[in-house]
Amino acid sequence: MHVFVTGATGFIGTAIVQELLSAGHQVSGLARSDASARKLIDAGAAVHRGDLEDLESLRSGAASADAVIHAGFIHDFTRFPEVCRVDQTAIETIGKVLAGSDRPFVVTSGTALVSPGKLATEDIIPSFNPAWPRASEQAADAVAATGVRTSVIRLSPSVHGDGDQYGFIPILVNIAREKGVSAYVGEGLNQWSAVHRLDAARLYRLALENTASDDLASNTAIQSARFHGSAEKAITVRKIAEAIGRQLHIPTVSVAPEAAAEHFGWFAHMAAIDCPASSSRTQEQLSWHPAHAALLDDIESGIYTR
């Protein structure tokens, strides 16, 4: 297939592009700058100039492709509601182009807010949370309702690996450096799931190919399926903080819940959230078998603190 990929030059997107090309697909990647365009050319992909707020570039990119993977997101948490609206509009815009064409569309979401406090599974459909207003899944469902072969990949809170600069682990590392301690909230027993970027990239390809399958196209449940990018379903934030502390050679400490906002700032909610996530159904349905490094191994290797 000729696949149009948004976010194609990002941490996860570059791995998706390479995975697609290695499997024999053609790729056009959305590129905002000359540097991004060069990265795509060097990888062997075609360049489609534009960005997530340039709706005409999204329309033309989707119109010229056999399938679309939407992996782009503006990682500016200082204007999070705004970038969430940009994400929703991008999904809606691409969906209108694909409507009635029988072409697959893979959308990105997350596992963290699916069912906080209990194990998230693929069959749980969360309601919209105005306190965390990313509406990727709701937008994808609306697109699926128009007949588009849509699937959603929910990524773990930590998609890790060498080159990770904007994910949650770098945020924790930066806070630890600033404060001089690596902290967790309360007893630190709240849990995150995690997946290596290369395993996540393979999941995108498998989801795309399965969504495109004629055998699956008639199954409405598959058209709007949820897949979980979760290689490790439950790692305590305390263990993550301890690994960061060892690498930075600083103490690991507990922060009381009432002091979390002062210590972690805007990240306090995520630092305290308990969001384990299973991928059993995803692994069985797509024959996806994560094989790359675990999160704590990546932290202990020093890639986040060198």
WOBELJO-V254720 format. One line per field, one symbol per residue. ss: DSSP state (H for helix, E for strand, C for the rest). phi: phi as a letter, one per 20 degrees, with the letter a starting at -180 (. if undefined). psi: psi as a letter, one per 30 degrees, with the letter a starting at -180 (. if undefined). A space follows every 10 residues. Layout:
ss = ???
phi = ???
psi = ???
This chain:
ss = CEEEEECCCC HHHHHHHHHH HHCCCEEEEE ECCHHHHHHH HHHCCEEEEC CCCCHHHHHH HHHCCCEEEE CCCCCCHHHH HHHHHHHHHH HHHHHHHHCC CCCEEEEEEE CCCCCCCCCE CCCCCCCCCH HHCCCHHHHH HHHHCCCCEE EEEEECCEEE CCCCCCCHHH HHHHHHHHHC EEEEECCCCC EEEEEEHHHH HHHHHHHHHH HHCHHHHCCH HHHCEEEEEC CEEEEEHHHH HHHHHHHHCC EEEEECHHHH HHHHHHHHHH HHCCECECCH HHHHHHCCCC CCCCHHHHHH CCCCCC
phi = .edecemfde geffffgfff ffeneecddf cecfffffff fffodedcfq bfeeffffff fffedeacdd debeecffcg gfffffffff fffffffegm dmdfcdddcb egdfbgnbfe cfeedfefdf fcefdgffff fffffeoffd ccdeefgddd qfnfddfffg ffffffffen bddcememef cdebbfgfff fffgffffff fffffefeef ffgdfdcdec edebcfffff ffffgffelc fdcedfgfdf fffemfegff fdfdbfbecg fffffdlecg cegfgfffff fnfecf
psi = ljkkklgfga eeeeeeeeee efgglkkkkk kfleeeeeee effgllkjka lffieeeeee eefglflkkj gkkjijffhe eefeeeeeee eeeeeeefkg fgkljkkkal fegeikflkk lffkjllkjf fihkheeeee eeeefggkjk lkjjklejjl lkfjfgaeee eeeeeeeefg ljllkbfgfk klllkkeeee eeeeeeeeee efkeffefje eeehlkkkij ejfjkkfeee eeeeeeefhl lklkkkefge eeefbfgeee ffkjhlkkge eeeeeghkjk fakleeeeef fgffg.
